[in-house]
Amino acid sequence: MIPFTYERARSPAEAATAAARTEGAKFIAGGTNLLDLMKLQIEAPTHLIDVNGLALDQIETTPYGGLRVGALVRNTDLAADERVRRDYGLLARALLAGASGQLRNMATTAGNLLQRTRCPYFYDTNQPCNKRQPGSGCSAVGGFTRQHAVVGASDACIATHPSDMAVAMRALDATIETARPDGSTRSIPMTEFHRLPGDTPHIETVLGSGELVTAVFLPRPIGGKQIYRKVRDRASYAFALVSVGAIVQRDGTGRVAVGGVAHKPWRVEAAETELPRGAKAVTAQLFAGAKPTDDNAFKLPLVERTLGAVLSEARGLRR
Amino acid sequence: MPGALSPAVAQGDRLTAARVVLRVNGTEHHLMCDLRTTLLDALREHLHLNGTKKGCDHGQCGACTVIVNGRRINSCLTLAVMHEGHDVTTIEGFGTPGNLHPMQAAFVKHDGYQCGYCTPGQICSSVAVLDEIKAGIPSHVSADLTAQPKVTEAEIRERMSGNICRCGAYSNIVDAIIEVAGSKA
């Protein structure tokens, strides 16, 4: 690791101010992704601001009947929360499908949203990567692309977002609350939080300099059958090839978000109107304009079949 | 919450090391660490507790698993300085050759290892897994999210997936854990 300095923040406002003041500063909470990348010198912060001491580890019921999940709530605690298990089963299932028990004990809600791609070319510092070194080029384009994005990508980057939790948050219409260095706060809907790569794949979210995620809001529960189906190369402890998160109501309407296919959790609200007509109709709209490669074209039929299985399960039929 | 950082070694005007207090296996230790020191390296290189193993050093293998404030974590993916005042339990805190922890004894009885390199992490994880099931934390294979999870082979396999054993002693490890769970019930 490249040497860095370190401080423990005492309030969100202080953390945000310190981050904006110090060039190259990063927040650290669970550290599971950041330290991994620091060891490889893919991340090289000059200064770490430890936010673990901030009192952001509570899950509170909001006056509107939803939940306010503190940014530091660990993945294990969020998945195990009684209210989440009962009312937001999709979120609990997505969390439990991710990482390992040890990592879920460390990883935080905000950190999960902010995790970096697992594109092997991003990890290989001998190869150009626009995300790691802006303007250097993309080694994945024309490379081995089995894991890469099939939709919403650009010539500059075809990486995917690796999070399972974020797929559920997107389907649940979560909102992200932040604290900014000027002392203000704001709310960002999940749909706007992650960016598509475009020409600037190194800018992955709409967060500004020093802006700190303080909580994630879940709206009032909407019921329905909530299912998260993850398809991966191993039965456990592997990133998704594709994943489907769905909330299906009794009348066949619902919501669908897909992981492993784009630079952000992929949801197309217009495609959801096709839900009563079945997986094929939904998938056709979800992947309108998709540009798969020979290596990852399998993801399109895989999502269709996975969604088909999810819809059967929602109707009470097994698989 | 931990207090202010204790300044220690500065290079120019940059602080590069810090004093850290860790409570390891019941004993308080005062360390002087380079800020880059992981909890794993602090245990091995500073405290010479070599039971905790460095496998991949990237959170993929689980050999470095220790229990911090009652929860199992990968000690390679966290900095020592982030654990000021925390309680750490390593394999050395579980038992001694003459007085094995029940999980250690069960691993011996069931041949839950061959080379033994992953074993300290496997045992720390195993003990924590049974606590997690007892605490009602669900897993990916729990059929009902709202029910109390049970100790089954499928549950143990899923919950232990963060601990890799390249000798492939998995089925014996599962047998050892299930036996300990049964004797506790």
Interface residues (C-beta under 8 A of the other chain):
Chain A: M1 P3 F4 T5 Y6 E7 R8 I28 G30 G31 T32 L35 D36 K39 L48 D50 N52 G53 A55 T76 A79 A80 E82 R85 R86 G89 A92 R93 L96 A97 A99 S100 G101 Q102 L103 N105 M106 R234 A235 S236 Y237
Chain B: M1 P2 A4 L5 Q11 R14 L15 T16 A18 L35 R36 T38 D57 H58 G59 G62 T65 R71 R72 I73 N74 L77 T78 L79 V81 M82 S125 A128 V129 E132 A135 G136 I137 P138 S139 H140 S142 L145 T146 R157 E158 R159 M160 S161 G162 N163
